[in-house]
Amino acid sequence: MPQTNFLPNRLLAALPRTDLDRLKAHLTLVPLTLGEVLNESGGLLDHVYFPTTAIVSLLYSMVNGASAEIAVVGNDGIVGVSLFMGGETTLSRSVVQSAGYAYRLQGGLLKKEFTRAGALQHLLLRYTQSLLTQMAQTAVCNRHHSTDQQLCRWMLLSLDRLSSNELIMTQGLIANMLGVRREGVTAAANRLQDAGLIQYHRGRITVLDRPGLELRTCECYGVVKRECDRLLPTPTSI
């Protein structure tokens, strides 16, 4: 695993040195491009990914082609939980939401390490609980809260997994993530921009007032963040 200056992955960073040393030779740092599909719904999971600077959206797609985001995975977690939870496939589609890097690991090696019932297993189970909380809260949010609130929640969750205040994402893609009409996202983004909270131009969102976004969003963001902070270790260096 090459030395880098990239933000660490919280799960890898929390492993005891002996456990991490067993994995290091098998971890490959790979670039992930915006819109890249890491796995399709129903496809076999050959690898898992530990994002460092990239963010990956987990999407559920309908037969008619419509889709909605059910969770985001960044430097807090791993893409491919179904593999170590006993399944070889997943119903969600994993798409890169924000370009960056991730450590890739062969699925068989992860399962072998998981069965040791050591530190990695403990971390992955805690992360899975955090991910389930995010999925459940996203479902509630999409059903009961306004597009403005959903957009704020989405931006804040993304910012928590990035080192900057900028998000590269078109309104069409955001609408696809949230499962709403593009016109709704446009109107919501305009209201947030008029309020001085964000600046949006040509697919680039710059957050100008994060505290303002936190006041504007619903309780769903706080629920997910508190559970993530409770279950997962504080970011550190690997």
C-alpha positions in Angstrom: 0.0 0.0 0.0 1.7 3.2 -1.1 2.3 6.1 1.2 0.0 9.0 0.4 -1.2 12.3 1.7 -4.9 11.4 1.2 -7.4 11.5 4.0 -7.4 8.1 5.8 -10.3 5.7 5.9 -11.7 5.6 9.4 -12.1 1.8 9.5 -8.5 1.1 8.3 -7.1 3.8 10.6 -8.7 2.2 13.6 -7.2 -1.3 13.1 -4.5 -2.4 15.4 -1.1 -2.3 13.6 -0.8 -6.1 13.4 -4.2 -6.4 11.7 -3.5 -3.6 9.3 -0.1 -5.1 8.4 -1.9 -8.3 7.3 -4.0 -6.3 4.9 -1.5 -3.8 3.6 0.1 -6.0 0.9 -3.4 -6.7 -0.5 -4.7 -3.1 -0.5 -4.5 -1.3 -3.8 -5.1 2.5 -4.0 -7.3 3.1 -7.0 -8.8 6.3 -8.5 -12.6 6.5 -8.7 -14.1 8.8 -11.3 -17.4 10.7 -11.1 -20.2 8.4 -12.2 -18.2 5.2 -12.2 -20.2 2.1 -11.3 -18.5 -0.1 -8.8 -21.1 -2.8 -8.8 -24.6 -3.3 -10.3 -27.6 -4.5 -8.5 -27.6 -8.3 -8.4 -24.0 -8.5 -9.5 -21.3 -10.6 -7.8 -19.1 -8.6 -5.3 -15.6 -9.5 -6.2 -14.0 -6.6 -4.4 -14.7 -4.2 -1.5 -13.7 -0.5 -1.4 -12.5 1.6 1.5 -12.9 5.2 0.2 -10.5 7.8 1.3 -11.3 11.0 -0.7 -14.1 9.6 -2.9 -17.8 9.3 -2.0 -19.9 6.5 -3.3 -23.7 6.5 -3.5 -25.7 3.4 -2.9 -28.7 3.5 -5.1 -31.8 1.4 -5.4 -33.1 1.2 -9.0 -36.7 0.4 -10.1 -37.7 -1.7 -13.1 -38.8 1.5 -14.9 -35.3 3.0 -14.5 -36.1 5.3 -11.7 -33.7 5.3 -8.8 -33.0 6.9 -5.4 -30.1 7.0 -3.1 -30.3 5.0 0.1 -27.0 5.8 1.6 -23.6 7.4 1.0 -20.2 5.9 1.8 -17.1 7.9 2.2 -13.9 7.8 4.4 -16.1 6.5 7.2 -16.8 3.1 5.7 -16.7 0.4 3.2 -18.5 -0.4 -0.1 -19.6 -4.0 -0.1 -21.1 -4.9 3.3 -23.2 -7.7 1.8 -20.1 -9.7 1.1 -19.1 -10.1 4.7 -22.7 -10.3 6.0 -23.2 -13.6 4.2 -24.3 -12.6 0.7 -22.3 -12.5 -2.5 -24.6 -10.0 -4.2 -26.5 -6.8 -3.3 -29.7 -5.2 -4.5 -28.1 -1.7 -4.4 -26.1 -0.1 -7.2 -22.8 1.6 -6.2 -22.0 4.8 -8.1 -19.2 7.2 -7.5 -20.8 10.5 -6.4 -17.6 12.4 -5.8 -14.3 11.5 -7.6 -11.3 10.6 -5.5 -9.5 7.5 -4.2 -10.2 4.3 -2.4 -8.4 1.3 -1.2 -9.6 -1.8 -3.1 -9.4 -5.3 -1.5 -10.3 -8.7 -2.9 -13.5 -10.0 -1.4 -12.2 -13.4 -0.5 -9.4 -11.8 1.6 -11.9 -9.6 3.4 -14.0 -12.6 4.3 -11.0 -14.5 5.5 -10.0 -11.6 7.8 -13.6 -11.2 9.0 -13.8 -14.8 10.1 -10.9 -14.3 12.5 -13.5 -12.6 14.7 -11.0 -9.9 15.6 -10.8 -6.1 15.4 -11.8 -5.9 11.8 -15.0 -7.9 12.3 -15.9 -5.7 15.3 -15.4 -2.5 13.3 -17.3 -3.8 10.2 -20.3 -4.8 12.3 -20.4 -1.4 14.0 -20.1 0.3 10.6 -23.0 -1.9 9.3 -25.2 -0.7 12.2 -24.3 2.9 11.3 -25.1 2.3 7.6 -28.5 0.7 8.5 -29.3 3.8 10.5 -28.5 6.0 7.6 -30.6 3.9 5.3 -33.6 4.0 7.6 -33.4 7.7 8.2 -33.0 8.4 4.5 -36.3 6.5 3.9 -38.1 8.5 6.5 -36.6 11.8 5.2 -37.6 11.1 1.6 -41.2 10.4 2.7 -41.8 13.2 5.2 -39.4 16.1 4.6 -39.2 18.9 2.0 -36.8 18.9 -1.0 -35.0 21.8 0.7 -34.4 19.7 3.8 -33.4 16.7 1.8 -30.9 18.7 -0.2 -29.4 20.2 2.9 -29.1 16.7 4.5 -27.5 15.3 1.4 -25.0 18.1 1.2 -24.1 17.9 4.9 -23.6 14.2 4.8 -21.3 14.6 1.7 -19.3 17.4 3.3 -18.7 15.2 6.4 -16.8 12.8 4.1 -14.8 15.5 2.2 -11.9 17.8 3.0 -13.4 20.8 1.2 -16.6 22.8 1.0 -17.2 22.1 -2.7 -19.4 19.4 -4.2 -19.2 18.5 -7.9 -22.7 17.4 -8.9 -25.2 18.5 -11.5 -28.8 19.1 -10.5 -29.9 16.2 -12.7 -27.7 13.8 -10.7 -28.8 15.3 -7.4 -32.4 14.8 -8.4 -31.6 11.2 -9.4 -30.0 10.6 -6.0 -32.9 12.1 -4.0 -35.6 10.5 -6.2 -37.3 13.9 -6.9 -37.9 15.9 -10.1 -35.0 18.0 -11.4 -37.2 21.1 -11.2 -37.7 20.6 -7.5 -33.9 20.4 -7.0 -33.4 23.6 -9.1 -36.0 25.5 -7.0 -34.5 24.3 -3.7 -30.9 25.1 -4.8 -32.1 28.6 -5.9 -33.7 29.2 -2.5 -30.5 28.1 -0.7 -28.4 30.3 -2.9 -30.7 33.3 -2.4 -30.3 32.8 1.3 -26.5 33.0 1.0 -26.0 29.4 2.1 -24.5 28.0 -1.2 -23.2 29.1 -4.5 -24.1 26.9 -7.5 -22.5 27.2 -10.9 -22.1 24.7 -13.7 -22.4 21.6 -11.6 -20.2 22.9 -8.8 -21.8 23.6 -5.4 -19.8 25.7 -2.9 -21.1 25.8 0.6 -20.7 29.3 2.0 -22.6 28.9 5.3 -22.5 25.4 6.8 -24.1 26.4 10.1 -26.9 27.9 8.1 -27.4 24.6 6.3 -27.5 22.8 9.6 -30.3 25.1 10.8 -32.2 24.6 7.5 -32.0 20.8 7.4 -34.3 18.3 9.2 -33.5 16.2 12.2 -32.4 13.3 10.0 -28.9 14.7 9.4 -28.3 14.9 13.2 -29.6 11.4 13.8 -27.2 9.9 11.2 -24.2 12.0 12.3 -24.6 11.2 16.0 -24.9 7.5 15.3 -21.9 7.5 13.0 -19.8 9.4 15.6 -21.0 7.0 18.4 -20.2 3.8 16.5 -17.1 4.7 14.5 -13.6 5.8 15.7 -12.4 9.3 15.3 -10.5 9.9 12.0 -6.8 9.5 12.4 -3.8 8.8 10.3 -2.8 5.4 8.9 
